[in-house]
Amino acid sequence: MRTDRSAASPAAVSPALRPLPASTPLLAVSDPSFERFVRLVRRQLGVPVALVSLVDADEQVFPGAAGLPEPWQTSRRTPLTHSFCQHVVQAEQPLVIEDARDHPLVRDNLAVRDLSVVGYAGMPLRDADGLVVGSLCAITPRPRRWSDDDLAVLADLADACSSELQLRAVRDRANQSARVAAEQWQRTQELLEERQDVAATLQRAMLTRLPQQAHLTVAARYLPADARDQVGGDWYDTFVTPDGATVVAVGDTSGHDIAAAADMGQLRTLLRGYAVDRDEPPSQTMRRLDRAMETLSIDTLATVVLGRVDRDDDGVPTLRWTNAGHPAPLLLHPDGRVEVLETRAELLVGVHPGAPRTDHHVALPPGSTLLLHTDGLIEQRAGDRDIDAGTARVVQSLTGQADLPLEALVDRVLEVAHEPREDDIVVLAVRVHPLG
């Protein structure tokens, strides 16, 4: 973070500003969400002026603005001759100025004369592609020495404001994709003779290529239901993060048709994006998914179990997971016994954006196998088979099978499923091997 309060040199960049991506709205109108951020900046930093400024090659606009003199407060835009925020965008880093009248970068900027911008602190705002598109800034009409606490608060608020921009971009892109998909479906639906085949193909295309590591082997199965249109809601995902952790997830979205497949695709993509970009506990990732579903108006419910397999301080592989209303994972120990990783029930995702989420931990000794599955494996609604009885059958099929090859073990587990199937089935298995 640049915190030079006297003179900071502009970054060596092209004189022309990057145009804003089409997904970022450049509207000079008041926006309630961004107005909330400027109110927080004024209150937390005690400044008379705060702005959410979005910049392009011609001007800057303020969807959030408080304290500007007229006509700027009403027009909510200025040319770049009156913009400090353009330098935040060009340099892609914070700009902190104690006294703009003495600062070589901005002392000739017309904002000093016309808008009484003297003290300035601006933090970058990033869009969904990671590009800096504007600034969240605090402004004073007199010199101000910005404290480290001031800048830390402003940076945190800018991160939250960036998240709002990014969520809107994701929503807009999802809506555009949905419109394109709807048009394509309208053009081709008369040619589709078997809707189940189309949905099953779509579902399989969304499933992940399984990563294989020196200390982990992964196997998975997805089986669609037999009845017409009974596909779409179940998924699995697994990938290795940049820090070497293996993320595993299994989910079940309500519904069994192409609409459910579309909902599943949105949830899986959101969860994958959130889980890969931060080294955070699974519960934090699940909370972000809860909030995103409300913000993006994804009107569905889903059960999800999300985990990270990593090594603890002693080098022991460990599963850290959270469970949003999903069947409990199973752990097949090297000695052949099976442990049901039962935890206190928590809400499905999509029920409440503030639902509490809890992390759980368990060691994964070499030779053990972790098994995640959806409820299609253990439940038969039309018969007399409840979930507990189905779980007991899966446990029985696993017991004593620690030495069975992983692919054969997954096939053995699937043998307990009742035929004909009433629901999709997903099984994801992870076997831990010793290093060396």
C-alpha positions as a Markdown table, in Angstrom:
| # | Residue | x | y | z |
|---|---|---|---|---|
| 1 | Met | 0.0 | 0.0 | 0.0 |
| 2 | Arg | 1.4 | 3.4 | -0.9 |
| 3 | Thr | 1.3 | 5.6 | 2.2 |
| 4 | Asp | 3.7 | 8.4 | 1.2 |
| 5 | Arg | 2.0 | 11.5 | 2.6 |
| 6 | Ser | 4.2 | 14.0 | 0.8 |
| 7 | Ala | 5.1 | 13.2 | -2.8 |
| 8 | Ala | 4.4 | 9.9 | -4.6 |
| 9 | Ser | 5.5 | 9.4 | -8.3 |
| 10 | Pro | 2.9 | 8.2 | -10.7 |
| 11 | Ala | 3.3 | 4.7 | -12.0 |
| 12 | Ala | 4.9 | 4.2 | -15.4 |
| 13 | Val | 1.8 | 3.4 | -17.4 |
| 14 | Ser | 0.4 | 4.2 | -20.8 |
| 15 | Pro | -1.1 | 7.7 | -20.9 |
| 16 | Ala | -4.5 | 6.3 | -22.0 |
| 17 | Leu | -6.7 | 4.8 | -19.3 |
| 18 | Arg | -8.0 | 1.3 | -19.8 |
| 19 | Pro | -11.7 | 1.3 | -20.8 |
| 20 | Leu | -14.0 | -0.2 | -18.2 |
| 21 | Pro | -15.2 | -3.8 | -19.0 |
| 22 | Ala | -18.7 | -4.0 | -20.3 |
| 23 | Ser | -19.8 | -5.8 | -17.2 |
| 24 | Thr | -19.0 | -2.8 | -14.9 |
| 25 | Pro | -21.9 | -0.3 | -15.0 |
| 26 | Leu | -20.7 | 3.3 | -15.5 |
| 27 | Leu | -23.8 | 5.1 | -14.4 |
| 28 | Ala | -23.8 | 8.6 | -12.8 |
| 29 | Val | -26.8 | 7.9 | -10.6 |
| 30 | Ser | -27.1 | 7.3 | -6.9 |
| 31 | Asp | -26.9 | 3.6 | -5.9 |
| 32 | Pro | -28.1 | 2.6 | -2.4 |
| 33 | Ser | -25.3 | 0.0 | -1.9 |
| 34 | Phe | -22.5 | 2.4 | -2.8 |
| 35 | Glu | -24.1 | 5.3 | -0.8 |
| 36 | Arg | -23.9 | 3.0 | 2.2 |
| 37 | Phe | -20.1 | 2.7 | 1.7 |
| 38 | Val | -19.6 | 6.4 | 1.5 |
| 39 | Arg | -21.6 | 7.0 | 4.7 |
| 40 | Leu | -19.4 | 4.4 | 6.4 |
| 41 | Val | -16.2 | 6.2 | 5.2 |
| 42 | Arg | -17.4 | 9.6 | 6.5 |
| 43 | Arg | -18.4 | 8.2 | 9.8 |
| 44 | Gln | -15.4 | 6.0 | 10.4 |
| 45 | Leu | -12.8 | 8.5 | 9.2 |
| 46 | Gly | -14.5 | 11.7 | 10.2 |
| 47 | Val | -14.2 | 13.3 | 6.7 |
| 48 | Pro | -16.7 | 15.7 | 5.0 |
| 49 | Val | -16.5 | 14.1 | 1.6 |
| 50 | Ala | -16.4 | 10.4 | 0.5 |
| 51 | Leu | -16.8 | 8.9 | -3.0 |
| 52 | Val | -17.2 | 5.7 | -4.8 |
| 53 | Ser | -15.6 | 6.7 | -8.1 |
| 54 | Leu | -15.6 | 4.7 | -11.3 |
| 55 | Val | -13.2 | 5.8 | -14.0 |
| 56 | Asp | -13.0 | 5.4 | -17.7 |
| 57 | Ala | -11.0 | 7.1 | -20.5 |
| 58 | Asp | -13.2 | 10.2 | -20.5 |
| 59 | Glu | -14.6 | 10.8 | -17.0 |
| 60 | Gln | -15.3 | 9.6 | -13.6 |
| 61 | Val | -18.8 | 9.0 | -12.1 |
| 62 | Phe | -19.9 | 8.6 | -8.6 |
| 63 | Pro | -22.6 | 6.0 | -7.8 |
| 64 | Gly | -21.8 | 6.8 | -4.2 |
| 65 | Ala | -21.1 | 10.4 | -3.2 |
| 66 | Ala | -21.5 | 12.5 | -0.1 |
| 67 | Gly | -20.3 | 16.1 | 0.7 |
| 68 | Leu | -19.4 | 17.3 | -2.8 |
| 69 | Pro | -20.1 | 20.9 | -3.7 |
| 70 | Glu | -22.7 | 21.7 | -6.4 |
| 71 | Pro | -23.1 | 21.1 | -9.2 |
| 72 | Trp | -20.9 | 18.0 | -8.8 |
| 73 | Gln | -23.0 | 16.4 | -6.1 |
| 74 | Thr | -26.1 | 16.5 | -8.3 |
| 75 | Ser | -24.4 | 15.7 | -11.6 |
| 76 | Arg | -22.3 | 12.9 | -10.0 |
| 77 | Arg | -19.5 | 13.1 | -12.6 |
| 78 | Thr | -16.4 | 15.1 | -13.4 |
| 79 | Pro | -14.0 | 15.1 | -16.3 |
| 80 | Leu | -10.5 | 13.7 | -15.7 |
| 81 | Thr | -9.2 | 17.2 | -15.2 |
| 82 | His | -10.9 | 17.0 | -11.8 |
| 83 | Ser | -10.0 | 13.4 | -11.0 |
| 84 | Phe | -7.5 | 12.2 | -8.4 |
| 85 | Cys | -9.0 | 8.7 | -8.7 |
| 86 | Gln | -7.7 | 8.2 | -12.2 |
| 87 | His | -4.2 | 7.9 | -10.7 |
| 88 | Val | -5.4 | 5.0 | -8.4 |
| 89 | Val | -6.7 | 3.3 | -11.6 |
| 90 | Gln | -3.5 | 3.9 | -13.6 |
| 91 | Ala | -1.1 | 2.8 | -10.8 |
| 92 | Glu | -3.4 | 0.0 | -9.6 |
| 93 | Gln | -2.5 | 0.9 | -6.0 |
| 94 | Pro | -3.6 | 3.2 | -3.2 |
| 95 | Leu | -2.9 | 6.9 | -3.4 |
| 96 | Val | -2.5 | 8.8 | -0.1 |
| 97 | Ile | -2.0 | 12.6 | -0.1 |
| 98 | Glu | -1.6 | 14.9 | 2.9 |
| 99 | Asp | -1.7 | 18.2 | 1.0 |
| 100 | Ala | -2.6 | 18.1 | -2.7 |
| 101 | Arg | -1.4 | 21.7 | -3.1 |
| 102 | Asp | 2.2 | 20.6 | -2.6 |
| 103 | His | 1.9 | 17.2 | -4.3 |
| 104 | Pro | 3.6 | 17.1 | -7.8 |
| 105 | Leu | 1.2 | 14.5 | -9.1 |
| 106 | Val | -2.0 | 16.5 | -8.5 |
| 107 | Arg | -1.2 | 20.1 | -7.5 |
| 108 | Asp | -2.3 | 21.3 | -10.9 |
| 109 | Asn | -5.5 | 19.1 | -10.9 |
| 110 | Leu | -8.6 | 21.3 | -11.1 |
| 111 | Ala | -10.2 | 19.3 | -8.3 |
| 112 | Val | -8.0 | 21.3 | -5.9 |
| 113 | Arg | -9.5 | 24.6 | -7.0 |
| 114 | Asp | -13.1 | 23.6 | -7.9 |
| 115 | Leu | -13.8 | 20.8 | -5.4 |
| 116 | Ser | -11.5 | 21.8 | -2.5 |
| 117 | Val | -9.7 | 18.5 | -2.6 |
| 118 | Val | -6.7 | 18.9 | -0.4 |
| 119 | Gly | -6.4 | 15.8 | 1.8 |
| 120 | Tyr | -7.0 | 12.6 | -0.2 |
| 121 | Ala | -6.9 | 8.9 | 0.5 |
| 122 | Gly | -8.1 | 6.5 | -2.2 |
| 123 | Met | -8.1 | 2.7 | -2.3 |
| 124 | Pro | -8.5 | 0.7 | -5.5 |
| 125 | Leu | -11.8 | -0.9 | -6.5 |
| 126 | Arg | -11.5 | -4.1 | -8.5 |
| 127 | Asp | -14.0 | -5.7 | -10.8 |
| 128 | Ala | -14.7 | -9.4 | -11.3 |
| 129 | Asp | -11.7 | -9.7 | -13.6 |
| 130 | Gly | -9.3 | -8.3 | -11.0 |
| 131 | Leu | -8.9 | -4.9 | -12.9 |
| 132 | Val | -8.8 | -1.7 | -11.0 |
| 133 | Val | -11.8 | 0.3 | -12.2 |
| 134 | Gly | -12.1 | 3.0 | -9.6 |
| 135 | Ser | -11.5 | 4.2 | -6.1 |
| 136 | Leu | -13.2 | 4.4 | -2.7 |
| 137 | Cys | -11.8 | 7.7 | -1.4 |
| 138 | Ala | -11.9 | 10.0 | 1.6 |
| 139 | Ile | -11.4 | 13.8 | 1.0 |
| 140 | Thr | -10.8 | 16.8 | 3.2 |
| 141 | Pro | -10.6 | 20.5 | 2.3 |
| 142 | Arg | -7.6 | 21.0 | 4.5 |
| 143 | Pro | -4.3 | 19.0 | 4.9 |
| 144 | Arg | -4.7 | 15.7 | 6.7 |
| 145 | Arg | -2.1 | 13.3 | 8.0 |
| 146 | Trp | -3.8 | 9.9 | 7.5 |
| 147 | Ser | -3.1 | 7.4 | 10.2 |
| 148 | Asp | -2.4 | 3.7 | 9.7 |
| 149 | Asp | -5.8 | 3.0 | 11.3 |
| 150 | Asp | -7.5 | 5.4 | 8.8 |
| 151 | Leu | -5.9 | 3.6 | 5.9 |
| 152 | Ala | -6.7 | 0.1 | 7.2 |
| 153 | Val | -10.4 | 1.0 | 7.7 |
| 154 | Leu | -10.5 | 2.5 | 4.2 |
| 155 | Ala | -8.8 | -0.6 | 2.7 |
| 156 | Asp | -11.3 | -2.9 | 4.4 |
| 157 | Leu | -14.3 | -0.9 | 3.1 |
| 158 | Ala | -12.8 | -0.8 | -0.4 |
| 159 | Asp | -12.5 | -4.6 | -0.3 |
| 160 | Ala | -16.1 | -4.9 | 0.6 |
| 161 | Cys | -17.1 | -2.4 | -2.1 |
| 162 | Ser | -15.1 | -4.3 | -4.6 |
| 163 | Ser | -17.0 | -7.5 | -3.6 |
| 164 | Glu | -20.3 | -5.7 | -4.4 |
| 165 | Leu | -19.0 | -4.7 | -7.8 |
| 166 | Gln | -17.8 | -8.3 | -8.5 |
| 167 | Leu | -21.1 | -9.8 | -7.4 |
| 168 | Arg | -23.0 | -7.5 | -9.7 |
| 169 | Ala | -20.7 | -8.5 | -12.6 |
| 170 | Val | -21.2 | -12.2 | -11.8 |
| 171 | Arg | -24.9 | -11.7 | -11.7 |
| 172 | Asp | -24.9 | -9.8 | -15.0 |
| 173 | Arg | -22.8 | -12.4 | -16.7 |
| 174 | Ala | -25.0 | -15.2 | -15.3 |
| 175 | Asn | -28.1 | -13.4 | -16.6 |
| 176 | Gln | -26.5 | -12.9 | -20.0 |
| 177 | Ser | -25.5 | -16.6 | -20.1 |
| 178 | Ala | -29.0 | -17.6 | -19.1 |
| 179 | Arg | -30.4 | -15.4 | -21.9 |
| 180 | Val | -28.1 | -17.0 | -24.4 |
| 181 | Ala | -28.8 | -20.5 | -23.1 |
| 182 | Ala | -32.6 | -19.8 | -23.3 |
| 183 | Glu | -32.3 | -18.6 | -26.9 |
| 184 | Gln | -30.3 | -21.6 | -27.9 |
| 185 | Trp | -32.7 | -23.9 | -26.1 |
| 186 | Gln | -35.6 | -22.3 | -27.9 |
| 187 | Arg | -34.0 | -22.9 | -31.3 |
| 188 | Thr | -33.1 | -26.5 | -30.7 |
| 189 | Gln | -35.8 | -27.9 | -28.4 |
| 190 | Glu | -38.0 | -29.2 | -31.3 |
| 191 | Leu | -35.0 | -31.4 | -32.3 |
| 192 | Leu | -34.6 | -33.0 | -28.9 |
| 193 | Glu | -36.2 | -36.4 | -28.8 |
| 194 | Glu | -35.0 | -37.4 | -25.4 |
| 195 | Arg | -34.7 | -34.7 | -22.8 |
| 196 | Gln | -33.1 | -36.9 | -20.2 |
| 197 | Asp | -30.1 | -37.6 | -22.5 |
| 198 | Val | -29.5 | -33.9 | -23.0 |
| 199 | Ala | -29.7 | -33.1 | -19.3 |
| 200 | Ala | -27.4 | -36.0 | -18.4 |
| 201 | Thr | -24.9 | -34.8 | -21.0 |
| 202 | Leu | -25.0 | -31.3 | -19.6 |
| 203 | Gln | -24.5 | -32.6 | -16.1 |
| 204 | Arg | -21.5 | -34.8 | -17.0 |
| 205 | Ala | -19.9 | -31.9 | -18.9 |
| 206 | Met | -20.0 | -29.9 | -15.6 |
| 207 | Leu | -18.3 | -32.6 | -13.6 |
| 208 | Thr | -14.7 | -32.2 | -12.6 |
| 209 | Arg | -11.5 | -33.8 | -14.0 |
| 210 | Leu | -10.2 | -35.6 | -10.9 |
| 211 | Pro | -6.8 | -34.5 | -9.6 |
| 212 | Gln | -4.3 | -37.1 | -8.6 |
| 213 | Gln | -1.5 | -36.4 | -6.2 |
| 214 | Ala | 1.4 | -38.4 | -4.8 |
| 215 | His | -0.4 | -38.8 | -1.4 |
| 216 | Leu | -4.0 | -38.9 | -2.6 |
| 217 | Thr | -6.0 | -40.9 | -5.1 |
| 218 | Val | -9.5 | -39.7 | -6.1 |
| 219 | Ala | -12.4 | -41.6 | -7.7 |
| 220 | Ala | -15.9 | -40.5 | -8.4 |
| 221 | Arg | -19.2 | -41.6 | -9.9 |
| 222 | Tyr | -22.3 | -39.8 | -11.1 |
| 223 | Leu | -25.4 | -41.9 | -11.9 |
| 224 | Pro | -28.5 | -40.2 | -13.2 |
| 225 | Ala | -31.9 | -41.3 | -12.0 |
| 226 | Asp | -33.8 | -43.7 | -14.3 |
| 227 | Ala | -37.1 | -41.8 | -14.7 |
| 228 | Arg | -37.5 | -39.3 | -17.5 |
| 229 | Asp | -36.1 | -35.8 | -16.6 |
| 230 | Gln | -34.8 | -37.1 | -13.3 |
| 231 | Val | -31.4 | -35.5 | -13.6 |
| 232 | Gly | -29.8 | -32.3 | -12.9 |
| 233 | Gly | -29.3 | -31.5 | -9.2 |
| 234 | Asp | -26.4 | -33.5 | -7.9 |
| 235 | Trp | -22.7 | -32.7 | -8.3 |
| 236 | Tyr | -19.2 | -33.2 | -7.1 |
| 237 | Asp | -16.1 | -31.1 | -7.3 |
| 238 | Thr | -12.4 | -31.6 | -6.4 |
| 239 | Phe | -9.3 | -29.6 | -7.2 |
| 240 | Val | -5.9 | -28.6 | -5.8 |
| 241 | Thr | -5.5 | -25.0 | -4.6 |
| 242 | Pro | -2.4 | -22.9 | -5.2 |
| 243 | Asp | -1.3 | -23.6 | -1.6 |
| 244 | Gly | -1.5 | -27.4 | -2.2 |
| 245 | Ala | -4.7 | -28.2 | -0.3 |
| 246 | Thr | -7.2 | -30.5 | -2.0 |
| 247 | Val | -10.8 | -29.2 | -2.0 |
| 248 | Val | -13.6 | -31.7 | -2.0 |
| 249 | Ala | -17.3 | -30.9 | -2.4 |
| 250 | Val | -20.5 | -32.8 | -3.0 |
| 251 | Gly | -23.9 | -31.1 | -3.3 |
| 252 | Asp | -27.5 | -31.8 | -4.1 |
| 253 | Thr | -29.7 | -29.0 | -5.5 |
| 254 | Ser | -33.4 | -29.3 | -5.2 |
| 255 | Gly | -35.2 | -30.5 | -8.4 |
| 256 | His | -34.4 | -33.1 | -11.1 |
| 257 | Asp | -34.7 | -31.3 | -14.4 |
| 258 | Ile | -32.8 | -28.9 | -16.6 |
| 259 | Ala | -33.7 | -26.0 | -14.4 |
| 260 | Ala | -32.1 | -27.9 | -11.5 |
| 261 | Ala | -29.0 | -28.4 | -13.7 |
| 262 | Ala | -28.8 | -24.7 | -14.3 |
| 263 | Asp | -29.1 | -23.9 | -10.6 |
| 264 | Met | -26.5 | -26.6 | -9.9 |
| 265 | Gly | -24.2 | -25.0 | -12.4 |
| 266 | Gln | -24.5 | -21.6 | -10.8 |
| 267 | Leu | -23.9 | -22.9 | -7.2 |
| 268 | Arg | -21.0 | -25.2 | -8.3 |
| 269 | Thr | -19.3 | -22.4 | -10.1 |
| 270 | Leu | -19.7 | -19.9 | -7.3 |
| 271 | Leu | -18.5 | -22.4 | -4.7 |
| 272 | Arg | -15.5 | -23.4 | -6.9 |
| 273 | Gly | -14.6 | -19.7 | -7.4 |
| 274 | Tyr | -14.8 | -18.9 | -3.7 |
| 275 | Ala | -12.9 | -22.0 | -2.5 |
| 276 | Val | -10.0 | -21.5 | -4.8 |
| 277 | Asp | -9.1 | -17.8 | -4.2 |
| 278 | Arg | -8.5 | -17.8 | -0.5 |
| 279 | Asp | -6.9 | -20.0 | 2.1 |
| 280 | Glu | -9.9 | -19.9 | 4.4 |
| 281 | Pro | -11.9 | -22.4 | 6.5 |
| 282 | Pro | -14.7 | -24.1 | 4.6 |
| 283 | Ser | -17.3 | -22.5 | 6.9 |
| 284 | Gln | -16.2 | -19.1 | 5.7 |
| 285 | Thr | -16.5 | -20.2 | 2.0 |
| 286 | Met | -20.0 | -21.6 | 2.7 |
| 287 | Arg | -21.0 | -18.3 | 4.3 |
| 288 | Arg | -19.9 | -16.4 | 1.2 |
| 289 | Leu | -22.0 | -18.8 | -0.9 |
| 290 | Asp | -25.0 | -18.1 | 1.4 |
| 291 | Arg | -24.6 | -14.3 | 0.9 |
| 292 | Ala | -24.1 | -14.6 | -2.9 |
| 293 | Met | -27.2 | -16.7 | -3.3 |
| 294 | Glu | -29.3 | -13.9 | -1.8 |
| 295 | Thr | -27.5 | -11.2 | -3.7 |
| 296 | Leu | -27.8 | -12.9 | -7.0 |
| 297 | Ser | -31.4 | -14.0 | -6.3 |
| 298 | Ile | -30.6 | -17.7 | -6.9 |
| 299 | Asp | -34.0 | -19.1 | -5.9 |
| 300 | Thr | -33.1 | -22.7 | -4.9 |
| 301 | Leu | -32.0 | -24.8 | -2.0 |
| 302 | Ala | -29.1 | -27.2 | -1.8 |
| 303 | Thr | -27.3 | -29.5 | 0.6 |
| 304 | Val | -23.5 | -29.2 | 0.4 |
| 305 | Val | -20.6 | -30.7 | 2.2 |
| 306 | Leu | -17.3 | -28.8 | 1.6 |
| 307 | Gly | -13.9 | -29.9 | 2.8 |
| 308 | Arg | -10.2 | -29.2 | 2.5 |
| 309 | Val | -7.6 | -31.9 | 2.8 |
| 310 | Asp | -4.3 | -30.5 | 4.0 |
| 311 | Arg | -1.5 | -31.4 | 6.3 |
| 312 | Asp | -1.4 | -30.1 | 9.9 |
| 313 | Asp | 1.8 | -28.8 | 11.7 |
| 314 | Asp | 3.0 | -32.4 | 12.3 |
| 315 | Gly | 2.5 | -33.3 | 8.6 |
| 316 | Val | -0.6 | -35.5 | 9.2 |
| 317 | Pro | -3.2 | -35.3 | 6.4 |
| 318 | Thr | -6.3 | -33.7 | 7.9 |
| 319 | Leu | -9.8 | -33.1 | 6.6 |
| 320 | Arg | -11.4 | -29.8 | 7.6 |
| 321 | Trp | -15.0 | -29.6 | 6.5 |
| 322 | Thr | -18.4 | -28.0 | 7.0 |
| 323 | Asn | -21.8 | -29.5 | 6.3 |
| 324 | Ala | -24.9 | -27.6 | 5.1 |
| 325 | Gly | -27.7 | -30.2 | 5.6 |
| 326 | His | -25.9 | -32.9 | 3.7 |
| 327 | Pro | -25.5 | -36.7 | 4.5 |
| 328 | Ala | -22.5 | -37.2 | 6.7 |
| 329 | Pro | -19.1 | -38.1 | 5.2 |
| 330 | Leu | -17.8 | -41.6 | 5.9 |
| 331 | Leu | -14.2 | -42.4 | 6.9 |
| 332 | Leu | -12.9 | -46.0 | 6.2 |
| 333 | His | -9.9 | -46.4 | 8.5 |
| 334 | Pro | -6.8 | -48.6 | 7.6 |
| 335 | Asp | -8.0 | -51.3 | 10.0 |
| 336 | Gly | -11.3 | -51.7 | 8.1 |
| 337 | Arg | -13.6 | -49.9 | 10.6 |
| 338 | Val | -15.9 | -47.2 | 9.3 |
| 339 | Glu | -16.6 | -43.9 | 11.1 |
| 340 | Val | -19.6 | -41.8 | 10.3 |
| 341 | Leu | -18.5 | -38.2 | 10.5 |
| 342 | Glu | -21.8 | -37.1 | 12.0 |
| 343 | Thr | -22.1 | -33.4 | 13.1 |
| 344 | Arg | -24.8 | -31.1 | 14.4 |
| 345 | Ala | -27.3 | -30.3 | 11.6 |
| 346 | Glu | -26.9 | -26.9 | 10.0 |
| 347 | Leu | -29.2 | -25.2 | 7.5 |
| 348 | Leu | -29.1 | -25.9 | 3.7 |
| 349 | Val | -27.6 | -23.2 | 1.6 |
| 350 | Gly | -30.1 | -20.7 | 0.2 |
| 351 | Val | -32.3 | -20.7 | 3.4 |
| 352 | His | -30.7 | -17.8 | 5.3 |
| 353 | Pro | -27.7 | -15.6 | 4.3 |
| 354 | Gly | -26.6 | -15.3 | 7.9 |
| 355 | Ala | -26.9 | -19.0 | 8.8 |
| 356 | Pro | -24.1 | -20.1 | 11.2 |
| 357 | Arg | -21.5 | -22.4 | 9.7 |
| 358 | Thr | -19.1 | -24.6 | 11.7 |
| 359 | Asp | -15.8 | -26.3 | 10.8 |
| 360 | His | -14.9 | -29.8 | 11.9 |
| 361 | His | -11.6 | -31.6 | 11.8 |
| 362 | Val | -10.5 | -35.2 | 11.5 |
| 363 | Ala | -7.1 | -36.8 | 10.9 |
| 364 | Leu | -6.8 | -38.9 | 7.7 |
| 365 | Pro | -4.2 | -41.6 | 8.5 |
| 366 | Pro | -2.3 | -43.2 | 5.6 |
| 367 | Gly | -4.4 | -46.1 | 4.1 |
| 368 | Ser | -7.7 | -44.4 | 5.1 |
| 369 | Thr | -10.4 | -43.5 | 2.6 |
| 370 | Leu | -12.8 | -40.6 | 2.8 |
| 371 | Leu | -16.2 | -41.1 | 1.1 |
| 372 | Leu | -18.7 | -38.3 | 0.3 |
| 373 | His | -22.1 | -39.0 | -1.4 |
| 374 | Thr | -25.5 | -37.6 | -2.1 |
| 375 | Asp | -28.8 | -38.9 | -0.5 |
| 376 | Gly | -29.7 | -40.8 | -3.7 |
| 377 | Leu | -27.3 | -43.5 | -2.5 |
| 378 | Ile | -29.0 | -44.1 | 0.9 |
| 379 | Glu | -32.7 | -43.0 | 0.5 |
| 380 | Gln | -35.7 | -44.6 | -1.2 |
| 381 | Arg | -38.7 | -42.4 | -0.7 |
| 382 | Ala | -41.3 | -44.8 | -2.2 |
| 383 | Gly | -40.2 | -47.7 | 0.0 |
| 384 | Asp | -39.7 | -48.3 | 3.6 |
| 385 | Arg | -36.0 | -47.5 | 3.5 |
| 386 | Asp | -35.0 | -44.4 | 5.6 |
| 387 | Ile | -31.7 | -42.6 | 5.5 |
| 388 | Asp | -30.3 | -44.3 | 8.7 |
| 389 | Ala | -31.0 | -47.7 | 7.2 |
| 390 | Gly | -29.4 | -46.7 | 3.9 |
| 391 | Thr | -26.3 | -45.3 | 5.7 |
| 392 | Ala | -26.0 | -48.6 | 7.7 |
| 393 | Arg | -25.9 | -50.5 | 4.4 |
| 394 | Val | -23.2 | -48.3 | 3.0 |
| 395 | Val | -21.2 | -48.7 | 6.2 |
| 396 | Gln | -21.6 | -52.5 | 6.0 |
| 397 | Ser | -20.4 | -52.5 | 2.4 |
| 398 | Leu | -17.3 | -50.5 | 3.3 |
| 399 | Thr | -16.3 | -52.3 | 6.5 |
| 400 | Gly | -13.2 | -54.4 | 6.2 |
| 401 | Gln | -12.5 | -53.2 | 2.6 |
| 402 | Ala | -9.6 | -50.9 | 3.3 |
| 403 | Asp | -7.3 | -52.8 | 1.0 |
| 404 | Leu | -9.8 | -52.9 | -1.9 |
| 405 | Pro | -8.6 | -50.8 | -4.9 |
| 406 | Leu | -10.4 | -47.4 | -4.8 |
| 407 | Glu | -12.3 | -47.8 | -8.1 |
| 408 | Ala | -13.5 | -51.2 | -7.0 |
| 409 | Leu | -14.5 | -49.8 | -3.6 |
| 410 | Val | -16.6 | -47.1 | -5.2 |
| 411 | Asp | -18.3 | -49.8 | -7.4 |
| 412 | Arg | -19.0 | -51.9 | -4.3 |
| 413 | Val | -20.6 | -48.9 | -2.5 |
| 414 | Leu | -22.9 | -48.3 | -5.5 |
| 415 | Glu | -24.2 | -51.8 | -5.3 |
| 416 | Val | -26.3 | -50.8 | -2.2 |
| 417 | Ala | -28.4 | -48.4 | -4.2 |
| 418 | His | -31.9 | -49.6 | -4.8 |
| 419 | Glu | -33.2 | -50.1 | -8.4 |
| 420 | Pro | -34.9 | -48.5 | -10.1 |
| 421 | Arg | -33.2 | -45.3 | -8.8 |
| 422 | Glu | -35.5 | -42.5 | -7.8 |
| 423 | Asp | -32.7 | -39.9 | -7.5 |
| 424 | Asp | -29.3 | -39.0 | -8.9 |
| 425 | Ile | -26.3 | -40.5 | -7.1 |
| 426 | Val | -22.9 | -39.0 | -6.6 |
| 427 | Val | -20.1 | -40.7 | -4.8 |
| 428 | Leu | -16.6 | -39.1 | -4.3 |
| 429 | Ala | -13.8 | -41.1 | -2.6 |
| 430 | Val | -10.4 | -39.9 | -1.6 |
| 431 | Arg | -7.7 | -42.4 | -0.5 |
| 432 | Val | -4.7 | -41.2 | 1.5 |
| 433 | His | -1.3 | -42.7 | 0.7 |
| 434 | Pro | 2.0 | -42.3 | 2.7 |
| 435 | Leu | 4.5 | -39.9 | 1.2 |
| 436 | Gly | 7.9 | -41.2 | 0.2 |
